[in-house]
Every structure is written in structure tokens, then in C-alpha cells.
Amino acid sequence: MEAHKHCKHYFEQESLLKQKDDEIAQLKKRLCYYENSNSPPSSNSLLWKRQKKERKRMVNSCSDTRPGRKAGHKGISYQFKPSQTVEHTVDCCQCGSRDLRFFSQQQRMIVDIPKPQPYTVTLHRINHYLCTACDTVIKPSVDIPEHGMPGKNLLGITMTLWSQCRLPPRRISDVF
């Protein structure tokens, strides 16, 4: 009976030691993540490692989530409509003969941005009238600022160059 108690006690302690060894190994593994100086602090957390592992598993398990066009996708492309057509012809051959017969044609569509148009300066003359019957000054109602200033389009382009293209005002003034 006494020997049986010792065996039972021995197996319990051996089981407990095994659990402690596993826990120590797990703690050493966790400590390894935190002591690695080559990785930034935000990626040192075990939560981050676990989430990264789960994301990889999710991507690998879903075969439909591969990047790119899916099977059966019908492509869409923009069809440009030409604003002008230029015919390129020849009048004579290199040998000097004018006896030419048309047999084929190639087409090439060139998409380009037109050259900027010169700016316009508009002088608005607002006529004032005096009513002779009641001595009231009358002027037409106009949708322009009280004092001279840049127009809406120029302001829009200037703000785009300043905010989106990050051009300094000095460089913007060189453009205009």
C-alpha cells in the first residue's frame, strides 16, 4: 500500500514536471519574440504574430481570393472616338511614277492632351444710368466680383497646383 502511494505520488510529480517543462518552453518562445532587436516594437507582440498566421491561413484556404482577374471576367476597355481624322497619302512612287493603285490601309489612334490655351483677360464695362424722372442711379446686375480678381478656372488650376502638386506659389506664378 505504501509503495502504491509513492508510485502515485511519483507519477503526479512527473506529470506536473512535464507541464512545467512545456510551460517553460512556451515562455522561452514568447521571450524570444520580445528580445529580437531586429523587428519593430509593434510587430513584437504575440497577438500580431497570431493574427498574421490567421490571415495567411485564411488566404491560403480560400482559393477564390487570388489577386487579379477572376475566371470568366469579361474585360472592359475604353473606346476612344476620334475628334479628327488625318489621311496620309502619297502622290507618286520613289521611281517617279504616278500610276498608283490603293490596296490596303493601317490605322493608328493617337491619344494626346492638347496644348494649353492662352489665358484670356476680359474687361467688363458696367454702364451706370441716371433716371431723369426720379434721379435714381441704375446699373445692370452682373455676376462678377466687385473688384478685379482671377476667374474661377484660374483659381481652380492654381489651387490644384498648390494643394495636389505641392508647387510653391513662386513656381505657380512662373506658369502664368
C-alpha positions in Angstrom: 0.0 0.0 0.0 2.9 2.3 0.9 4.6 1.6 -2.4 1.4 2.3 -4.3 1.2 5.7 -2.6 4.8 6.5 -3.7 4.1 5.4 -7.3 1.0 7.5 -7.5 2.8 10.5 -6.0 5.8 9.9 -8.3 3.5 9.9 -11.5 1.7 13.0 -10.3 5.0 14.8 -9.8 6.3 13.6 -13.2 3.1 14.8 -14.9 3.5 18.2 -13.1 7.1 18.4 -14.1 6.1 17.7 -17.8 3.5 20.5 -17.6 6.1 22.9 -16.1 8.7 22.0 -18.8 6.1 22.7 -21.5 5.2 26.0 -19.9 8.9 27.0 -19.6 9.4 26.1 -23.3 6.4 28.2 -24.3 7.6 31.2 -22.1 11.1 30.9 -23.7 9.4 31.1 -27.1 7.4 34.1 -26.2 10.5 35.8 -24.7 12.3 35.2 -28.0 9.7 37.3 -29.8 10.3 40.2 -27.4 14.1 40.1 -27.3 14.6 40.2 -31.1 16.0 43.7 -31.7 15.7 43.4 -35.5 12.0 43.8 -35.5 10.0 46.9 -34.7 8.1 47.0 -31.3 4.7 46.9 -33.0 5.5 43.5 -34.5 6.9 42.0 -31.4 3.5 41.2 -29.8 2.3 37.7 -29.9 -1.2 38.9 -30.9 0.3 40.4 -34.1 2.1 37.1 -34.8 -1.1 35.1 -34.3 -3.2 37.5 -36.5 -0.6 37.3 -39.2 -0.7 33.5 -39.1 -4.5 33.5 -39.2 -4.5 35.9 -42.2 -2.1 33.6 -44.1 -4.3 30.6 -43.3 -7.4 32.4 -44.5 -5.8 33.5 -47.7 -4.4 30.0 -48.4 -7.7 28.3 -47.6 -9.8 30.5 -49.9 -8.7 29.7 -53.5 -11.1 32.3 -54.9 -9.3 35.2 -53.3 -6.2 35.1 -55.5 -5.2 38.5 -56.8 -6.0 39.5 -60.4 -8.9 38.9 -62.8 -11.3 36.1 -61.9 -12.0 33.3 -64.3 -14.8 34.2 -66.7 -14.4 38.0 -66.3 -15.4 40.0 -69.3 -12.8 42.7 -70.0 -13.8 46.4 -70.3 -11.7 48.9 -72.2 -12.3 52.5 -73.1 -13.2 53.1 -76.8 -11.9 56.4 -77.9 -13.8 58.4 -80.5 -11.5 60.4 -82.8 -12.1 64.2 -82.8 -10.3 64.5 -86.1 -9.0 62.2 -88.8 -5.8 62.7 -90.8 -5.3 61.0 -94.1 -1.7 60.2 -95.0 -1.4 59.7 -98.8 1.4 59.7 -101.4 1.1 61.2 -104.9 4.0 59.3 -106.6 6.3 56.4 -106.1 10.0 56.7 -105.4 10.6 55.9 -109.0 8.5 59.0 -110.0 5.5 57.0 -111.4 2.1 58.4 -110.6 0.3 55.2 -111.6 -0.7 54.1 -108.1 -3.4 51.6 -107.1 -4.8 51.6 -103.4 -4.6 48.1 -101.8 -4.6 48.4 -98.0 -4.7 50.8 -95.1 -3.4 50.9 -91.5 -5.0 52.8 -88.7 -3.3 54.2 -85.6 -5.1 56.1 -83.0 -3.0 58.7 -81.0 -4.4 60.0 -77.7 -2.9 63.2 -76.6 -3.5 66.2 -74.4 -3.9 69.4 -76.3 -1.6 72.3 -75.8 -2.7 74.8 -73.1 -4.7 77.6 -74.5 -3.5 81.2 -73.8 -5.3 82.9 -70.9 -8.0 85.5 -71.6 -8.3 88.9 -69.9 -11.8 90.3 -70.0 -12.6 93.9 -69.3 -16.1 94.3 -68.0 -17.6 97.8 -68.6 -20.6 98.2 -66.4 -22.6 101.2 -67.5 -24.5 103.2 -64.9 -27.6 105.2 -65.9 -29.3 108.1 -64.3 -33.1 108.0 -64.4 -34.2 111.6 -65.4 -37.6 111.1 -63.9 -36.6 110.1 -60.4 -32.9 110.9 -60.2 -32.0 107.2 -59.4 -28.7 105.6 -60.5 -29.4 102.3 -62.2 -26.8 99.7 -63.2 -27.2 96.2 -64.7 -26.9 93.2 -62.4 -23.8 91.2 -63.2 -22.3 88.0 -61.8 -18.7 89.2 -61.3 -16.7 90.2 -58.2 -16.8 93.8 -57.0 -13.1 94.2 -57.6 -10.9 92.7 -60.3 -9.6 89.3 -59.5 -8.7 85.9 -61.1 -11.6 83.9 -62.7 -13.0 80.6 -61.4 -10.9 78.4 -63.8 -7.7 80.2 -63.0 -8.3 79.9 -59.2 -9.2 76.2 -59.7 -6.0 75.4 -61.6 -3.9 77.4 -59.1 -5.4 75.6 -56.1 -4.8 72.3 -57.8 -1.2 73.1 -58.5 -0.7 74.3 -54.9 -2.6 71.6 -53.0 -2.2 68.4 -55.1 1.0 69.0 -57.0 2.6 70.8 -54.0 4.1 73.6 -56.1 5.1 76.7 -54.2 3.4 80.0 -55.1 6.6 81.3 -56.8 6.6 78.3 -59.2 2.9 78.7 -59.9 3.4 82.3 -60.8 6.0 81.2 -63.3 3.4 79.1 -65.0 1.1 82.0 -65.5 
